[in-house]
């Protein structure tokens, strides 16, 4: 249930109707409150203050009609501009970026402000009565009129903000900045946080002896059959896994659960979401509780999927390097953010895929999270595009050098060095002459620096190329 509530929360966050609806409801509450105050307190005191004298019925109606009519007109214009900006951005940068613009608070608040002001004026307008209409007792909610004027002034300020916000929001550097900052934030939140606790041994390897025989690679037919599959009842992308609920279910029923999919994977009806051992302990209640820990939807989200944020940067860079666009500097910006993200990951201990409970008993076997996987998702996916452009290739090598500065693990440095070799090999097929010579020279410089014991100093001393246009 918690997984579905989190998915619903994310859906509401990326909608254009939820926040404006809340603001419209608040406007209704404020309107009723101000009308009540005018009814019980009165507005005679306003005649004693300059600029705050009480309005008459005709003037009040004209004021509210002007404000309300203009607000609904501007709201329609703002909505049209917003949709046009969203269509442009999704077409220019990729359809998967649509949710980024849909979740923008600036657009939602702007729409909500104009709609709320219109609703407020409409509700207050209907309470105004002249003396001849009410049999000698007219009513003008003057304090409510002051609030209407204040809302109109706020709406003007929001309109000015919106005029600046839309072109700023769809600027490519700001788009990449939003994705990159969110990626760095998710990395900081995700690692080393994970389900339960890891169980690395002294050499840093997982204690695979804890894994039941049925889940081991060399399991025989008899051992391999001793597991129960919890199957999906939905088709779509796995958006969220309630990790804590899985751990609790496994502990309550004394189970070991192996998760078959991770957030971002596509599942369909009948496929096993989880395999449970021992099968006799996984009754119908446990089966249903495990299934409720998974939320499946029609699209990928960044709720728990770091790969999705990396893929967004890769998609922007790949589009920028396509022959039809040919914009290597946008790709360079993406490479810089990917380099920052991989640098952050390179300096962290990634969690074990074996997760235990508070008593140290193995409860969940998750998908392994490795540095090599993230490198392949980011730089591996872009190598073929960057290799065909000298400017992007040089920046590709520069980003690898920046990651190396934060990488103390020799195995991870070997992975980075391997991507230098891959890029150079691809460049030899796509580039010739001066362009190929520059890429090869830069690759040799990075390899020589990494071959030295004091490679950190070597890289810093090479700042003339690390910090330049490489």
Beta strands, then each sheet from edge to edge (+ up, - down):
strand 1: 228-231
strand 2: 236-241
strand 3: 256-259
strand 4: 266-267
strand 5: 272-277
strand 6: 294-297
strand 7: 354-356
strand 8: 362-365
sheet 1: 1+ 5- 3+ 8+ 7-
sheet 2: 4+ 2- 6+
end
